[in-house]
Amino acid sequence: MAECTQVHKDTIRIWIRKGEIPAHKIGKLWCFKVSEVDEWVRERQKCRRQQKF
């Protein structure tokens, strides 16, 4: 996930802990649905564009 988003893995862990990124825990592993992460990224980009105006 960190490689795909170009964000440090510790940042991903913080986002998971805060519930800011869609993630599902299976056993000891955190899993991500591509469709959910894509939507999450689109929403974040949309919010950033709106803040610039």
The 8 nearest C-alpha neighbors of each residue, nearest first, counted from 0:
[[1, 3, 2, 4, 11, 8, 31, 5],
 [0, 2, 6, 8, 4, 3, 5, 7],
 [3, 1, 5, 0, 4, 6, 7, 8],
 [4, 2, 0, 1, 5, 6, 36, 7],
 [3, 5, 6, 1, 2, 0, 7, 40],
 [6, 4, 2, 1, 3, 7, 0, 8],
 [5, 7, 1, 4, 8, 10, 2, 11],
 [8, 6, 10, 9, 1, 11, 5, 2],
 [7, 9, 11, 1, 10, 12, 6, 0],
 [10, 8, 12, 11, 7, 13, 6, 14],
 [9, 11, 13, 7, 8, 12, 14, 6],
 [10, 12, 8, 14, 9, 13, 15, 1],
 [11, 13, 9, 15, 10, 14, 16, 8],
 [14, 12, 10, 16, 15, 11, 17, 9],
 [13, 15, 19, 11, 17, 12, 16, 20],
 [16, 14, 18, 12, 13, 17, 20, 19],
 [15, 17, 13, 18, 14, 12, 19, 11],
 [18, 16, 14, 19, 15, 13, 20, 12],
 [19, 17, 15, 16, 20, 14, 21, 22],
 [18, 20, 14, 17, 15, 21, 16, 13],
 [19, 21, 14, 15, 18, 22, 39, 36],
 [22, 20, 35, 36, 31, 19, 23, 18],
 [23, 21, 31, 30, 20, 29, 15, 24],
 [24, 22, 30, 29, 31, 25, 21, 28],
 [23, 25, 29, 28, 30, 26, 22, 27],
 [26, 24, 28, 27, 29, 23, 30, 22],
 [25, 27, 28, 24, 29, 23, 30, 22],
 [26, 28, 25, 24, 29, 30, 23, 22],
 [29, 27, 25, 26, 24, 30, 23, 31],
 [28, 30, 24, 23, 25, 22, 27, 31],
 [31, 29, 23, 22, 24, 28, 32, 25],
 [30, 32, 22, 33, 23, 21, 29, 36],
 [33, 31, 35, 34, 36, 30, 22, 21],
 [32, 34, 36, 35, 37, 31, 38, 30],
 [33, 35, 37, 32, 36, 38, 39, 31],
 [36, 34, 38, 32, 37, 33, 39, 21],
 [35, 37, 39, 33, 38, 34, 40, 32],
 [38, 36, 34, 40, 39, 35, 33, 41],
 [37, 39, 41, 35, 36, 40, 42, 34],
 [40, 38, 36, 42, 37, 41, 35, 43],
 [39, 41, 43, 37, 38, 42, 36, 44],
 [42, 40, 38, 44, 39, 43, 45, 37],
 [43, 41, 45, 39, 44, 40, 38, 46],
 [44, 42, 40, 46, 45, 41, 47, 39],
 [45, 43, 47, 41, 42, 46, 40, 48],
 [44, 46, 42, 48, 43, 47, 41, 49],
 [47, 45, 49, 43, 44, 48, 42, 50],
 [46, 48, 44, 50, 49, 45, 43, 51],
 [49, 47, 45, 51, 50, 46, 44, 52],
 [48, 50, 46, 47, 51, 52, 45, 44],
 [51, 49, 47, 52, 48, 46, 45, 44],
 [52, 50, 48, 49, 47, 46, 45, 44],
 [51, 50, 49, 48, 47, 46, 45, 44]]
